[in-house]
Amino acid sequence: MECAKDVVLHVYELQPSGNASFFSRMLGSLGHGAYHTSLEVDGYRYTFAANAGIVKTASRNEGVPPGATYKEAIPLGSCSCTRGEINAILKNLGENFHGRSYHLVHRNCNHFTATLATAIILNDQLVDPKQGRLNSYPEWINRLASSSSMVFSHDDDIVPCNVMTEARKASGADGKIGWDLRSSQTGNASASKSSTQQSSKKQLTDKQKAMLARIKGS
Protein backbone atom coordinates (compact mmCIF):
# COMPACT_ATOMS: atom_id res chain seq x y z
CA MET A 1 0.00 0.00 0.00
CA GLU A 2 1.29 3.45 -0.93
CA CYS A 3 2.15 5.60 2.11
CA ALA A 4 0.30 8.90 2.50
CA LYS A 5 2.27 11.93 1.34
CA ASP A 6 1.93 15.34 2.95
CA VAL A 7 0.78 18.10 0.61
CA VAL A 8 1.99 21.59 1.57
CA LEU A 9 1.19 24.95 -0.01
CA HIS A 10 4.08 27.45 0.04
CA VAL A 11 2.97 31.08 -0.11
CA TYR A 12 5.05 34.06 -1.24
CA GLU A 13 3.96 37.67 -0.97
CA LEU A 14 4.49 39.67 -4.14
CA GLN A 15 5.99 43.10 -3.81
CA PRO A 16 3.96 45.98 -5.32
CA SER A 17 5.55 46.31 -8.75
CA GLY A 18 4.19 46.23 -12.27
CA ASN A 19 0.77 44.62 -12.71
CA ALA A 20 0.74 43.40 -9.13
CA SER A 21 1.07 46.99 -8.00
CA PHE A 22 -1.89 48.04 -10.16
CA PHE A 23 -4.16 45.31 -8.81
CA SER A 24 -2.99 45.87 -5.24
CA ARG A 25 -3.70 49.59 -5.42
CA MET A 26 -7.13 49.00 -6.95
CA LEU A 27 -8.27 46.38 -4.45
CA GLY A 28 -6.02 47.16 -1.49
CA SER A 29 -8.85 48.83 0.38
CA LEU A 30 -10.66 45.46 0.35
CA GLY A 31 -7.77 43.67 2.01
CA HIS A 32 -6.68 41.78 -1.11
CA GLY A 33 -3.05 40.76 -1.36
CA ALA A 34 -1.02 39.50 -4.31
CA TYR A 35 0.53 36.06 -3.77
CA HIS A 36 2.60 33.47 -5.57
CA THR A 37 2.29 29.81 -4.56
CA SER A 38 3.94 26.46 -5.15
CA LEU A 39 2.74 23.03 -4.06
CA GLU A 40 5.07 20.55 -2.36
CA VAL A 41 4.46 16.80 -2.46
CA ASP A 42 6.82 13.83 -2.29
CA GLY A 43 9.95 15.98 -2.04
CA TYR A 44 9.26 18.28 -5.00
CA ARG A 45 7.60 21.65 -5.47
CA TYR A 46 5.40 22.49 -8.43
CA THR A 47 4.30 25.88 -9.68
CA PHE A 48 3.10 27.56 -12.87
CA ALA A 49 4.66 30.50 -14.67
CA ALA A 50 4.27 32.53 -17.85
CA ASN A 51 6.29 31.12 -20.77
CA ALA A 52 7.73 28.29 -18.64
CA GLY A 53 4.45 26.49 -17.91
CA ILE A 54 4.54 23.92 -15.08
CA VAL A 55 7.82 24.15 -13.17
CA LYS A 56 9.21 21.39 -10.93
CA THR A 57 11.86 22.30 -8.35
CA ALA A 58 13.46 20.87 -5.22
CA SER A 59 14.21 24.20 -3.55
CA ARG A 60 12.09 26.89 -1.92
CA ASN A 61 13.98 29.58 -3.82
CA GLU A 62 13.59 28.17 -7.34
CA GLY A 63 10.80 29.21 -9.69
CA VAL A 64 9.92 32.24 -7.57
CA PRO A 65 9.11 35.63 -9.17
CA PRO A 66 11.66 38.41 -8.59
CA GLY A 67 10.95 40.39 -5.45
CA ALA A 68 8.68 37.75 -3.92
CA THR A 69 9.01 37.26 -0.16
CA TYR A 70 8.37 33.91 1.49
CA LYS A 71 5.30 34.18 3.73
CA GLU A 72 4.30 30.76 5.10
CA ALA A 73 3.74 27.04 4.56
CA ILE A 74 0.16 25.76 4.80
CA PRO A 75 -0.50 22.00 5.17
CA LEU A 76 -3.43 21.09 2.91
CA GLY A 77 -3.75 17.40 3.72
CA SER A 78 -2.25 14.21 2.33
CA CYS A 79 -2.50 12.06 -0.76
CA SER A 80 -1.84 8.40 -1.45
CA CYS A 81 -0.98 8.83 -5.13
CA THR A 82 2.16 7.10 -6.38
CA ARG A 83 4.90 9.12 -8.06
CA GLY A 84 3.67 7.73 -11.38
CA GLU A 85 0.11 8.85 -10.69
CA ILE A 86 1.27 12.34 -9.72
CA ASN A 87 3.29 12.57 -12.94
CA ALA A 88 0.26 11.45 -14.95
CA ILE A 89 -1.90 14.12 -13.30
CA LEU A 90 0.76 16.76 -14.03
CA LYS A 91 0.91 15.65 -17.65
CA ASN A 92 -2.85 16.01 -17.96
CA LEU A 93 -2.76 19.44 -16.30
CA GLY A 94 -0.13 20.48 -18.84
CA GLU A 95 -2.79 20.48 -21.54
CA ASN A 96 -4.24 23.67 -20.04
CA PHE A 97 -1.34 24.92 -17.91
CA HIS A 98 1.33 25.67 -20.49
CA GLY A 99 3.46 28.78 -20.94
CA ARG A 100 1.15 30.45 -23.46
CA SER A 101 -1.96 29.89 -21.35
CA TYR A 102 -0.78 31.93 -18.36
CA HIS A 103 -2.96 34.89 -17.41
CA LEU A 104 -2.51 36.99 -14.29
CA VAL A 105 -6.24 37.01 -13.56
CA HIS A 106 -7.79 34.01 -15.32
CA ARG A 107 -5.07 31.32 -15.11
CA ASN A 108 -2.21 31.95 -12.72
CA CYS A 109 0.03 29.97 -10.33
CA ASN A 110 -2.66 29.92 -7.65
CA HIS A 111 -5.19 28.39 -10.03
CA PHE A 112 -2.57 25.73 -10.76
CA THR A 113 -1.74 24.86 -7.15
CA ALA A 114 -5.44 24.75 -6.25
CA THR A 115 -6.17 22.42 -9.18
CA LEU A 116 -3.20 20.13 -8.51
CA ALA A 117 -3.98 19.94 -4.78
CA THR A 118 -7.62 19.15 -5.51
CA ALA A 119 -6.69 16.42 -7.98
CA ILE A 120 -4.23 14.60 -5.72
CA ILE A 121 -5.92 15.07 -2.33
CA LEU A 122 -9.59 14.56 -3.21
CA ASN A 123 -8.77 12.20 -6.10
CA ASP A 124 -11.38 9.37 -6.05
CA GLN A 125 -13.80 11.60 -4.16
CA LEU A 126 -14.07 13.70 -7.34
CA VAL A 127 -16.29 11.03 -8.94
CA ASP A 128 -19.06 12.38 -6.70
CA PRO A 129 -20.73 15.19 -8.71
CA LYS A 130 -21.67 16.86 -5.41
CA GLN A 131 -18.08 16.98 -4.18
CA GLY A 132 -17.19 20.57 -3.31
CA ARG A 133 -13.91 22.44 -3.39
CA LEU A 134 -10.86 21.47 -1.36
CA ASN A 135 -11.70 23.35 1.85
CA SER A 136 -8.14 23.30 3.16
CA TYR A 137 -6.99 25.51 0.25
CA PRO A 138 -7.37 29.12 1.52
CA GLU A 139 -9.74 31.25 -0.56
CA TRP A 140 -7.77 34.41 0.24
CA ILE A 141 -4.79 33.15 -1.77
CA ASN A 142 -6.40 33.94 -5.13
CA ARG A 143 -9.02 36.44 -4.01
CA LEU A 144 -7.32 39.25 -5.93
CA ALA A 145 -7.67 37.40 -9.24
CA SER A 146 -11.19 36.20 -8.42
CA SER A 147 -12.34 39.75 -7.69
CA SER A 148 -10.74 41.02 -10.90
CA SER A 149 -12.01 38.31 -13.25
CA MET A 150 -15.31 40.08 -13.93
CA VAL A 151 -13.49 43.32 -14.75
CA PHE A 152 -10.55 42.23 -16.88
CA SER A 153 -11.11 40.47 -20.18
CA HIS A 154 -8.81 37.88 -21.74
CA ASP A 155 -7.69 36.93 -25.24
CA ASP A 156 -9.67 34.29 -27.09
CA ASP A 157 -6.86 31.77 -26.68
CA ILE A 158 -6.94 32.07 -22.87
CA VAL A 159 -9.39 29.70 -21.19
CA PRO A 160 -10.31 30.80 -17.64
CA CYS A 161 -9.47 28.09 -15.12
CA ASN A 162 -12.23 25.99 -13.60
CA VAL A 163 -10.48 24.26 -10.70
CA MET A 164 -13.00 21.47 -10.06
CA THR A 165 -13.56 20.60 -13.73
CA GLU A 166 -9.86 20.52 -14.53
CA ALA A 167 -8.98 18.58 -11.37
CA ARG A 168 -11.57 15.93 -12.28
CA LYS A 169 -10.18 15.65 -15.79
CA ALA A 170 -6.56 15.51 -14.66
CA SER A 171 -7.24 12.78 -12.10
CA GLY A 172 -9.34 10.73 -14.51
CA ALA A 173 -12.45 11.14 -12.37
CA ASP A 174 -14.36 12.92 -15.13
CA GLY A 175 -15.04 9.59 -16.83
CA LYS A 176 -16.28 8.05 -13.57
CA ILE A 177 -18.74 10.72 -12.43
CA GLY A 178 -21.53 9.08 -10.45
CA TRP A 179 -19.64 5.84 -9.81
CA ASP A 180 -19.96 4.52 -6.27
CA LEU A 181 -16.42 3.29 -5.67
CA ARG A 182 -17.22 2.47 -2.05
CA SER A 183 -20.03 0.15 -3.15
CA SER A 184 -17.65 -1.51 -5.55
CA GLN A 185 -15.14 -2.07 -2.78
CA THR A 186 -17.91 -3.33 -0.46
CA GLY A 187 -19.10 -5.65 -3.20
CA ASN A 188 -15.62 -7.08 -3.63
CA ALA A 189 -15.35 -7.59 0.13
CA SER A 190 -18.75 -9.31 0.22
CA ALA A 191 -17.79 -11.55 -2.70
CA SER A 192 -14.57 -12.48 -0.91
CA LYS A 193 -16.47 -13.21 2.30
CA SER A 194 -19.00 -15.33 0.41
CA SER A 195 -16.21 -17.26 -1.30
CA THR A 196 -14.56 -17.91 2.08
CA GLN A 197 -17.85 -19.12 3.54
CA GLN A 198 -18.40 -21.45 0.59
CA SER A 199 -14.90 -22.82 0.97
CA SER A 200 -15.43 -23.40 4.70
CA LYS A 201 -18.72 -25.13 3.98
CA LYS A 202 -17.01 -27.41 1.47
CA GLN A 203 -14.29 -28.29 3.98
CA LEU A 204 -16.92 -29.13 6.60
CA THR A 205 -18.71 -31.40 4.14
CA ASP A 206 -15.49 -33.26 3.39
CA LYS A 207 -14.90 -33.82 7.11
CA GLN A 208 -18.42 -35.13 7.48
CA LYS A 209 -17.85 -37.54 4.59
CA ALA A 210 -14.64 -38.84 6.17
CA MET A 211 -16.38 -39.33 9.50
CA LEU A 212 -19.25 -41.18 7.83
CA ALA A 213 -16.74 -43.42 6.02
CA ARG A 214 -15.05 -44.36 9.32
CA ILE A 215 -18.42 -45.14 10.90
CA LYS A 216 -19.40 -47.37 8.02
CA GLY A 217 -16.07 -49.20 8.12
CA SER A 218 -16.27 -49.96 11.83
Backbone hydrogen bonds, N-H to C=O, Kabsch-Sander energy under -0.5 kcal/mol:
donor,donor_aa,acceptor,acceptor_aa,energy
5,K,79,C,-3.5
7,V,77,G,-2.7
8,V,6,D,-0.5
8,V,40,E,-2.4
9,L,74,I,-3.0
10,H,8,V,-0.5
10,H,38,S,-2.9
11,V,9,L,-0.5
11,V,72,E,-3.0
12,Y,36,H,-3.1
13,E,69,T,-3.4
14,L,12,Y,-0.5
14,L,34,A,-2.6
17,S,15,Q,-1.5
20,A,17,S,-1.0
21,S,17,S,-0.7
22,F,18,G,-1.5
23,F,19,N,-2.5
24,S,20,A,-2.5
25,R,21,S,-2.5
26,M,22,F,-2.0
27,L,23,F,-2.4
28,G,24,S,-1.4
30,L,27,L,-1.8
31,G,28,G,-1.8
32,H,27,L,-1.3
35,Y,33,G,-0.5
36,H,12,Y,-2.7
38,S,10,H,-1.8
39,L,46,Y,-2.9
40,E,8,V,-3.3
40,E,38,S,-0.5
41,V,44,Y,-2.4
42,D,6,D,-0.6
44,Y,41,V,-1.4
45,R,57,T,-3.2
46,Y,39,L,-2.4
47,T,55,V,-2.2
49,A,53,G,-2.2
51,N,99,G,-1.9
52,A,50,A,-2.1
53,G,49,A,-2.6
54,I,97,F,-0.6
55,V,47,T,-3.0
57,T,45,R,-2.8
62,E,59,S,-0.9
64,V,61,N,-0.6
68,A,65,P,-1.9
69,T,13,E,-2.7
71,K,11,V,-3.1
72,E,11,V,-1.3
74,I,9,L,-3.2
76,L,7,V,-2.9
77,G,7,V,-1.0
79,C,5,K,-2.3
86,I,82,T,-2.3
87,N,83,R,-2.4
88,A,84,G,-1.9
89,I,85,E,-2.2
90,L,86,I,-2.4
91,K,87,N,-2.2
92,N,88,A,-2.1
93,L,89,I,-2.4
94,G,90,L,-1.7
95,E,92,N,-1.4
96,N,93,L,-1.6
97,F,93,L,-2.8
98,H,96,N,-1.0
101,S,98,H,-1.8
102,Y,98,H,-0.6
102,Y,99,G,-0.7
103,H,107,R,-2.9
107,R,103,H,-1.7
112,F,108,N,-1.8
113,T,109,C,-2.5
114,A,110,N,-2.1
115,T,111,H,-2.2
116,L,112,F,-2.9
117,A,113,T,-2.3
118,T,114,A,-2.0
119,A,115,T,-2.3
120,I,116,L,-2.2
121,I,117,A,-2.3
122,L,118,T,-1.4
123,N,118,T,-1.1
125,Q,122,L,-2.9
126,L,123,N,-2.2
127,V,124,D,-1.6
128,D,125,Q,-1.6
131,Q,128,D,-2.1
135,N,133,R,-1.0
137,Y,134,L,-1.7
141,I,138,P,-0.9
142,N,139,E,-0.6
143,R,140,W,-0.8
146,S,142,N,-2.4
147,S,143,R,-2.5
148,S,144,L,-1.1
149,S,145,A,-1.4
151,V,148,S,-1.5
152,F,148,S,-2.6
153,S,151,V,-0.5
158,I,155,D,-1.7
159,V,157,D,-0.6
161,C,106,H,-2.6
163,V,161,C,-0.6
166,E,162,N,-2.6
167,A,163,V,-2.2
168,R,164,M,-2.2
169,K,165,T,-1.9
170,A,166,E,-2.4
171,S,167,A,-2.1
172,G,168,R,-0.8
172,G,169,K,-0.6
173,A,168,R,-1.4
174,D,168,R,-1.5
175,G,172,G,-0.7
176,K,173,A,-1.8
177,I,174,D,-0.6
178,G,127,V,-3.2
179,W,176,K,-2.7
181,L,179,W,-0.9
184,S,180,D,-1.8
185,Q,181,L,-2.3
186,T,182,R,-2.6
187,G,183,S,-2.9
188,N,184,S,-2.2
189,A,185,Q,-2.1
190,S,186,T,-2.6
191,A,187,G,-2.5
192,S,188,N,-2.3
193,K,189,A,-2.4
194,S,190,S,-2.8
195,S,191,A,-2.4
196,T,192,S,-2.2
197,Q,193,K,-2.3
198,Q,194,S,-2.5
199,S,195,S,-2.3
200,S,196,T,-2.4
201,K,197,Q,-2.4
202,K,198,Q,-2.2
203,Q,199,S,-2.3
204,L,200,S,-2.2
205,T,201,K,-2.0
206,D,202,K,-2.0
207,K,203,Q,-1.9
208,Q,204,L,-2.1
209,K,205,T,-2.2
210,A,206,D,-2.3
211,M,207,K,-2.5
212,L,208,Q,-2.5
213,A,209,K,-2.2
214,R,210,A,-2.0
215,I,211,M,-2.1
216,K,212,L,-2.2
217,G,213,A,-1.7
218,S,214,R,-0.9
218,S,215,I,-0.5
